[in-house]
Amino acid sequence: MEFNKIRAMHFPNDVYIGHDAIQNVRHVVEKNLKSGTVLIVSGEKTYKIAGEAVIDKMQGLEYHLLMTGNATMDAIKKAREEIIGIRVGLVIGVGGGSKIDMGKKLAYDLDVPFISVPTAPSHDGIASPRASIYDGKSFLSIEAAMPSSIVADTKIMVRAPYRFAASGASDVIANLTAVMDWKMANRIKGESFSTTAAVISEYSSRDLIENANIIQPGLESSIWLITKQILASGTAMAIAGSSRPASGSEHLFAHALEILGSGTAMHGEQVAMGSLASMYLHGGDWKMLYETYKKIGVSTRAADYGISNDTAIKALSIAHRLRPQRYTILGETDLSEGVARNALKTTGVI
């Protein structure tokens, strides 16, 4: 039989991570910009944190500053309207999450390079070829531009509230259950599986678990550690050609919460709760995950975020509906209320 398999893999050309890494922005812009205007996507808070520093490096280049809010389909539509008539040659996303997602999506649609300049290591989206965009009903994980370059300045990122870093760490730690789901889908459904991507994803998770004791507020070295593994997680997704290595049942639970009511919980905190229930359903060591989240200061109790027990139970029960094509431990039909309640109660989520 003739072999005709083909897959495209896109990776960053340059990654600068560490103290004063922002000084390399001009270099990566000149390397990736062939012609046209530099589109800088930022927000009110992130502009003051790092946007001004980026613009300071743009002297002599044409640039347009796009100030935006959350990553939504409406916001993307407005952004496209704003840049009509501008020949964009490169997009820079400056932010902790939503601005990066907005930038990645716009760069993908415009077919131009994208540079990721994170202001906080809040989730693994800063280094992945996927964007989380709200369509008015739910958050969609859609194809976006893989960053051509990543400039992660730990001196800037450490200034963000520690909660952002802890949330980002939790997002990566939960890769364990995502890979378990992926392996199961491979065994039961024959889904395509990449051992390389899975190993990298698991490594990024294990490294944070093993070093959880040194992930603490105010330490630039903690930001370095978390960001390094966020980048590894992004590499795993690039190799797989999908978010599979870092998104399974725990993310389906998080997305269900976003629809039903996630209270004050950040993405990584939602995912942490989901990973406990997922690990329990897999018959794995959920207590190890619980202790890890506790070490880095992340609560996995729904009530701490204003999420009711009923909401959490329903979210776990219907989570499989969010991406029915993605087979996980949650199965293909709703979990019974009893099973969902038991998983969440046993693991202390409710």
C-alpha positions as CSV (number, residue, x, y, z in Angstrom):
1,M,0.0,0.0,0.0
2,E,1.3,3.4,-1.0
3,F,2.1,5.7,1.9
4,N,0.4,9.1,1.5
5,K,0.2,10.5,4.9
6,I,1.1,14.2,5.3
7,R,0.9,16.7,8.2
8,A,2.0,20.3,8.5
9,M,3.9,21.3,11.7
10,H,4.6,24.9,12.6
11,F,7.0,25.9,15.3
12,P,8.3,29.3,16.6
13,N,11.5,30.4,14.8
14,D,12.7,32.3,17.9
15,V,11.8,32.0,21.6
16,Y,13.2,34.6,24.0
17,I,12.3,33.9,27.6
18,G,13.8,35.5,30.7
19,H,14.8,38.7,32.4
20,D,14.5,41.7,30.0
21,A,13.6,39.5,27.0
22,I,11.4,42.3,25.8
23,Q,14.6,43.9,24.4
24,N,14.5,41.3,21.6
25,V,11.1,42.5,20.2
26,R,12.7,44.7,17.5
27,H,14.9,41.8,16.3
28,V,12.1,39.4,15.8
29,V,9.9,42.0,14.1
30,E,12.6,42.8,11.6
31,K,13.2,39.1,11.0
32,N,9.5,38.3,10.4
33,L,8.2,41.5,8.7
34,K,8.6,41.4,5.0
35,S,6.5,44.5,4.2
36,G,3.5,46.4,5.4
37,T,2.3,47.6,8.8
38,V,2.8,46.0,12.2
39,L,-0.5,45.4,14.0
40,I,-0.2,45.5,17.7
41,V,-3.1,44.0,19.6
42,S,-3.3,45.0,23.3
43,G,-5.7,46.2,26.0
44,E,-5.8,49.0,28.5
45,K,-4.0,47.1,31.3
46,T,-1.6,45.1,29.1
47,Y,-0.7,48.2,27.1
48,K,0.7,49.9,30.3
49,I,2.4,46.7,31.4
50,A,4.2,45.8,28.1
51,G,2.5,47.5,25.1
52,E,4.3,50.8,25.6
53,A,7.6,49.0,25.7
54,V,6.8,47.2,22.5
55,I,5.8,50.4,20.7
56,D,9.0,52.0,21.9
57,K,10.8,49.4,19.8
58,M,8.8,50.2,16.6
59,Q,10.6,53.5,15.8
60,G,11.0,53.9,12.1
61,L,8.4,51.2,11.3
62,E,4.7,51.6,10.4
63,Y,2.5,50.3,13.1
64,H,-1.2,50.4,14.2
65,L,-2.3,49.9,17.8
66,L,-5.5,47.9,18.1
67,M,-6.9,48.3,21.7
68,T,-9.4,45.5,22.4
69,G,-11.2,43.7,25.2
70,N,-12.1,40.0,25.5
71,A,-11.6,37.6,22.6
72,T,-15.0,37.3,21.1
73,M,-16.3,36.9,17.5
74,D,-17.8,40.4,17.8
75,A,-14.4,41.8,18.8
76,I,-12.7,40.1,15.9
77,K,-15.3,41.5,13.5
78,K,-14.8,45.1,14.9
79,A,-11.0,44.6,14.6
80,R,-11.3,43.6,11.0
81,E,-13.4,46.7,10.3
82,E,-10.8,48.9,12.0
83,I,-7.9,47.7,9.9
84,I,-9.7,47.9,6.6
85,G,-7.3,49.6,4.2
86,I,-4.2,48.8,6.3
87,R,-1.8,46.4,4.7
88,V,-0.9,44.3,7.7
89,G,2.4,42.5,7.4
90,L,2.7,41.1,11.0
91,V,0.7,40.9,14.2
92,I,2.0,41.2,17.7
93,G,-0.3,40.1,20.6
94,V,0.6,41.7,23.9
95,G,-1.4,40.3,26.9
96,G,-2.1,37.5,29.2
97,G,-4.6,35.5,27.3
98,S,-7.4,37.1,25.3
99,K,-5.1,39.6,23.5
100,I,-2.9,36.7,22.5
101,D,-5.9,34.7,21.2
102,M,-7.2,37.8,19.3
103,G,-3.8,38.4,17.7
104,K,-3.4,34.7,16.8
105,K,-6.8,34.6,15.1
106,L,-6.3,37.8,13.2
107,A,-2.8,36.7,12.0
108,Y,-4.3,33.4,10.9
109,D,-7.0,35.2,8.9
110,L,-4.6,37.7,7.4
111,D,-2.0,34.9,6.7
112,V,0.8,36.9,8.3
113,P,3.4,36.0,11.0
114,F,2.4,36.4,14.7
115,I,4.6,37.3,17.6
116,S,3.4,36.4,21.1
117,V,4.4,38.8,23.9
118,P,2.7,37.5,27.1
119,T,2.3,39.7,30.2
120,A,1.4,36.7,32.4
121,P,1.7,32.9,32.2
122,S,-2.0,32.5,32.7
123,H,-2.6,29.6,30.3
124,D,-0.9,27.6,27.5
125,G,-2.5,29.6,24.8
126,I,0.5,31.9,24.6
127,A,2.5,29.3,22.7
128,S,-0.1,27.2,20.9
129,P,-1.7,27.3,17.4
130,R,-5.2,27.4,18.9
131,A,-7.4,30.3,20.0
132,S,-10.2,30.4,22.5
133,I,-12.9,32.7,21.1
134,Y,-16.3,33.4,22.6
135,D,-19.2,33.2,20.1
136,G,-21.9,34.5,22.4
137,K,-22.8,31.1,23.7
138,S,-19.6,29.3,24.5
139,F,-15.9,29.4,24.0
140,L,-14.7,27.8,20.8
141,S,-11.2,26.3,20.4
142,I,-10.4,27.3,16.8
143,E,-7.3,27.0,14.6
144,A,-5.1,30.1,14.7
145,A,-1.6,31.1,13.9
146,M,1.3,29.4,15.6
147,P,3.5,32.1,17.0
148,S,6.5,32.7,14.7
149,S,8.3,34.2,17.7
150,I,7.6,34.3,21.4
151,V,9.1,37.0,23.7
152,A,8.4,36.2,27.3
153,D,9.9,38.7,29.7
154,T,9.9,37.2,33.2
155,K,10.6,40.6,34.7
156,I,7.3,41.9,33.3
157,M,5.3,38.7,33.9
158,V,6.2,38.4,37.6
159,R,4.5,41.7,38.2
160,A,1.1,40.2,37.3
161,P,-1.0,38.8,40.3
162,Y,0.4,35.4,41.3
163,R,-3.0,33.9,40.7
164,F,-2.4,34.2,36.9
165,A,0.8,32.2,37.2
166,A,-0.8,29.6,39.4
167,S,-3.7,29.3,36.9
168,G,-1.2,28.8,34.1
169,A,0.7,26.2,36.0
170,S,-2.6,24.3,36.7
171,D,-3.5,24.4,33.0
172,V,-0.3,22.6,32.2
173,I,-0.4,20.2,35.1
174,A,-3.8,19.0,33.9
175,N,-2.1,17.7,30.7
176,L,-1.9,14.4,32.5
177,T,-5.6,13.7,32.2
178,A,-5.7,15.1,28.7
179,V,-3.1,12.6,27.6
180,M,-4.9,9.8,29.4
181,D,-8.1,10.6,27.5
182,W,-6.1,10.8,24.2
183,K,-4.6,7.3,24.8
184,M,-8.0,5.9,25.6
185,A,-9.5,7.4,22.4
186,N,-6.6,5.8,20.5
187,R,-7.3,2.4,22.0
188,I,-11.1,2.5,21.8
189,K,-11.8,4.7,18.8
190,G,-8.6,4.3,16.8
191,E,-7.9,8.0,16.9
192,S,-4.6,9.2,15.6
193,F,-2.0,9.4,18.3
194,S,1.4,10.9,18.6
195,T,3.8,9.4,21.1
196,T,6.2,12.3,20.8
197,A,3.5,14.9,21.5
198,A,2.2,12.9,24.4
199,V,5.6,12.4,26.0
200,I,6.4,16.2,25.7
201,S,2.9,17.1,27.1
202,E,3.4,14.7,30.1
203,Y,6.9,15.9,30.7
204,S,5.7,19.5,30.9
205,S,3.1,18.4,33.5
206,R,5.4,16.2,35.5
207,D,8.1,18.9,35.7
208,L,5.7,21.3,37.3
209,I,4.4,18.6,39.7
210,E,7.9,17.7,40.8
211,N,8.8,21.4,41.3
212,A,5.5,22.5,42.9
213,N,7.3,23.5,46.1
214,I,9.3,26.2,44.4
215,I,6.4,27.8,42.6
216,Q,5.7,30.7,44.8
217,P,4.5,34.3,44.6
218,G,7.0,37.1,43.6
219,L,9.7,34.7,42.3
220,E,10.8,35.4,38.8
221,S,12.3,31.9,38.7
222,S,8.8,30.5,39.2
223,I,7.5,32.4,36.2
224,W,10.5,31.0,34.2
225,L,9.6,27.5,35.2
226,I,5.9,27.8,34.4
227,T,6.5,29.6,31.1
228,K,9.1,27.1,30.0
229,Q,6.6,24.3,30.4
230,I,3.8,26.3,28.8
231,L,6.1,26.6,25.7
232,A,6.7,22.8,25.9
233,S,2.9,22.2,26.0
234,G,2.5,24.4,23.0
235,T,5.1,22.4,21.1
236,A,3.2,19.2,21.9
237,M,0.1,20.7,20.3
238,A,2.0,21.8,17.3
239,I,3.4,18.3,16.8
240,A,0.0,16.7,17.2
241,G,-1.7,19.2,14.9
242,S,-4.4,19.7,17.5
243,S,-5.0,20.6,21.1
244,R,-5.4,16.9,22.0
245,P,-2.1,16.7,24.1
246,A,-3.3,19.5,26.4
247,S,-7.1,19.4,26.3
248,G,-9.3,16.5,27.3
249,S,-12.2,15.9,29.7
250,E,-10.9,18.5,32.2
251,H,-11.2,21.2,29.5
252,L,-14.6,20.0,28.5
253,F,-15.7,20.5,32.2
254,A,-14.1,24.0,32.1
255,H,-16.0,24.9,29.0
256,A,-19.2,23.6,30.4
257,L,-18.7,25.7,33.5
258,E,-18.1,28.8,31.3
259,I,-21.6,28.2,29.8
260,L,-23.4,27.4,33.0
261,G,-21.6,29.8,35.3
262,S,-17.9,29.6,36.3
263,G,-18.2,32.3,39.0
264,T,-14.9,34.0,39.6
265,A,-12.8,31.0,38.5
266,M,-10.0,31.5,36.0
267,H,-9.5,29.0,33.1
268,G,-6.7,27.1,34.8
269,E,-8.6,26.9,38.1
270,Q,-11.6,25.5,36.2
271,V,-9.3,23.0,34.5
272,A,-7.8,22.0,37.8
273,M,-11.2,21.1,39.2
274,G,-12.0,19.2,36.1
275,S,-8.7,17.2,36.2
276,L,-9.5,15.9,39.7
277,A,-12.8,14.5,38.6
278,S,-11.3,13.2,35.4
279,M,-8.4,11.5,37.2
280,Y,-10.9,9.9,39.6
281,L,-13.0,8.5,36.8
282,H,-9.9,7.2,35.1
283,G,-9.0,5.4,38.4
284,G,-5.8,7.4,38.6
285,D,-4.0,9.2,41.5
286,W,-6.3,12.3,41.9
287,K,-4.9,12.8,45.4
288,M,-1.5,13.6,44.0
289,L,-3.1,16.2,41.7
290,Y,-5.0,17.7,44.7
291,E,-1.8,18.0,46.8
292,T,0.0,19.6,43.8
293,Y,-2.6,22.3,43.3
294,K,-2.6,22.9,47.0
295,K,1.1,23.4,47.0
296,I,1.0,26.1,44.3
297,G,-2.0,27.8,46.0
298,V,-4.8,26.8,43.7
299,S,-8.2,26.0,45.3
300,T,-10.1,23.1,43.7
301,R,-13.3,23.7,45.6
302,A,-16.1,25.0,43.5
303,A,-17.7,27.0,46.3
304,D,-14.5,29.1,46.7
305,Y,-15.3,30.6,43.2
306,G,-19.0,31.0,43.8
307,I,-19.9,27.9,41.8
308,S,-22.9,26.0,43.3
309,N,-22.8,22.2,43.7
310,D,-25.6,21.8,41.2
311,T,-23.8,23.8,38.6
312,A,-20.6,21.8,39.0
313,I,-22.5,18.5,38.8
314,K,-24.4,19.6,35.7
315,A,-21.2,20.8,34.1
316,L,-19.5,17.4,34.5
317,S,-22.7,15.6,33.4
318,I,-23.0,17.5,30.1
319,A,-19.4,18.3,29.4
320,H,-19.0,15.7,26.7
321,R,-21.5,17.6,24.6
322,L,-19.1,20.5,24.1
323,R,-17.0,18.6,21.7
324,P,-18.8,15.3,20.9
325,Q,-16.1,14.4,18.4
326,R,-13.5,14.4,21.1
327,Y,-13.8,11.0,22.9
328,T,-12.8,11.2,26.6
329,I,-13.4,9.4,29.9
330,L,-16.8,11.2,30.0
331,G,-18.1,9.0,27.3
332,E,-20.6,9.8,24.6
333,T,-23.7,10.3,26.7
334,D,-24.4,12.4,29.8
335,L,-23.0,11.2,33.0
336,S,-25.7,10.4,35.5
337,E,-26.2,12.9,38.3
338,G,-25.1,10.2,40.8
339,V,-21.8,9.5,39.0
340,A,-21.0,13.2,38.5
341,R,-21.8,14.0,42.1
342,N,-19.7,11.1,43.5
343,A,-16.7,12.1,41.4
344,L,-16.8,15.7,42.4
345,K,-17.6,15.0,46.1
346,T,-14.9,12.3,46.4
347,T,-12.3,14.7,45.1
348,G,-13.4,17.6,47.2
349,V,-14.6,19.8,44.3
350,I,-18.0,20.0,45.9
